[in-house]
Amino acid sequence: MIRLILVALFVVLFLICSIPLLILEWMIGKFNMDVKNRSSLAIVNWAFRCCLFLAGAKVTYLGEENVPKDEPVLYIGNHRSYFDVVSTYVRVPRPTGYVAKTEMLRYPLLVNWMKNLHCLFLDRHDLKQGLKTILACIEKVKSGISICIFPEGTRNKVPDTFLPFKDGSFKVAEKTGCAIIPITINNSAAILEDHMPFIRKAHVVIEYGKPIYMKELSKEDKKAIGAYVQNIIRETYFKNKELV
């Protein structure tokens, strides 16, 4: 329970104490958006590293050399934990927006930082709004911002399984030509979700796959792009199980 208290206390204190930083970031954005993007990234990366430290999480990162540093990409990952965002965001090499559920909009200050980081919000029950979110993601990538989507649509609660990857998530890569970077996450639910509300020490393994460009795929693979990428992540997942 002590780790849960420490993480929760840190998050609350960070959000309250960061109000002046939010104001400063807003002012910086009026003059230089690139500086704002980089400074917001650095601030939140520091906060997320603190959360991982307080949670006692050890994370092993593999394949980071596969992530292009000079162009925006579409990250696609499996999803079992709130810590999936925390543990992957600390390694992004450039401004990156995550697609989150609209329920996150109810949390003041947190949502301000999310918007600073170009996060977008998806209503899973409204197809029309979902399409608008994907179109917004496309514009983000065209402007140089990477996007991360967990295409299962929700946290999968069953160990060693995968929910179907929604093909609509891949429209971002199809329309922009950006690389798809598979992210395979092992054991993140061992931090919290496997024994809520307790936070416990855990070893998480995250592997970044080689870039996938849709223009290089066969017509059949393009048509079933969700299953294609999921198969890559599934194979990597079971390969890495012995490492946790």
Number of C-alpha atoms within 10 A of each C-alpha: 10 12 17 17 14 14 18 14 11 16 17 13 11 15 17 12 11 15 14 10 15 17 11 12 20 14 13 16 15 9 10 11 14 12 13 21 20 14 18 20 21 14 13 19 19 12 17 20 17 16 21 19 14 20 23 16 21 16 18 14 15 14 12 16 10 14 21 15 12 9 15 24 27 30 26 26 25 27 26 26 21 14 22 21 15 18 25 21 21 17 12 16 17 19 22 24 24 22 22 21 14 12 10 13 15 9 9 10 17 17 15 16 21 20 15 21 21 20 20 21 23 21 15 14 8 9 11 10 14 17 16 13 18 20 14 15 29 22 15 21 23 17 10 15 21 25 25 26 21 22 22 21 19 15 18 16 15 10 11 13 12 18 16 12 22 15 15 14 25 22 17 25 22 18 14 18 17 22 23 25 23 25 27 24 27 29 23 24 24 21 24 19 18 18 11 13 10 16 24 20 16 18 16 23 21 24 23 23 23 18 17 18 15 20 13 9 13 9 11 9 14 18 12 13 22 20 16 15 21 23 13 15 23 17 11 20 22 13 11 17 14 8 12 14
